[in-house]
């Protein structure tokens, strides 16, 4: 089973992570701090990696 990586800090997402909805898209991150970063600067994290 592949481990999902946080799009903000590239750490492994444990459990179910935290979900953030931005512009109709749901992003899963590893923690509340990364969720705040996505909400503050969504265009940075909505781009494909």
C-alpha positions in Angstrom: 0.0 0.0 0.0 1.5 3.4 -1.0 1.8 6.1 1.6 0.2 9.4 0.7 2.4 12.5 1.0 1.3 15.9 2.2 1.3 18.3 -0.8 2.5 21.1 1.6 5.4 19.6 3.5 5.9 16.2 1.7 5.5 14.2 5.0 3.6 11.0 5.1 -0.1 11.4 5.8 -1.0 9.2 8.8 -4.5 8.0 9.6 -6.8 10.0 7.4 -5.0 13.3 7.6 -6.9 16.6 7.5 -9.1 17.6 4.6 -9.4 21.1 3.3 -11.9 22.2 0.6 -10.7 25.0 -1.7 -12.4 26.1 -4.9 -14.5 23.0 -4.9 -11.5 20.6 -4.6 -10.7 18.6 -1.6 -7.0 18.5 -0.5 -5.8 16.0 2.1 -2.8 17.2 4.2 -1.0 15.8 7.2 -1.9 18.3 10.0 -3.7 21.5 11.0 -0.7 23.7 10.2 -0.6 22.5 6.6 -4.4 22.9 6.4 -4.0 26.5 7.4 -1.2 27.0 4.8 -3.5 25.6 2.0 -6.4 27.9 3.1 -4.0 30.9 3.2 -2.4 30.3 -0.2 -4.6 27.8 -2.1 -3.2 28.5 -5.6 0.2 27.3 -4.6 -1.2 23.8 -3.6 -3.9 23.4 -6.2 -1.3 23.2 -9.0 -0.4 19.7 -10.1 3.0 18.5 -8.8 
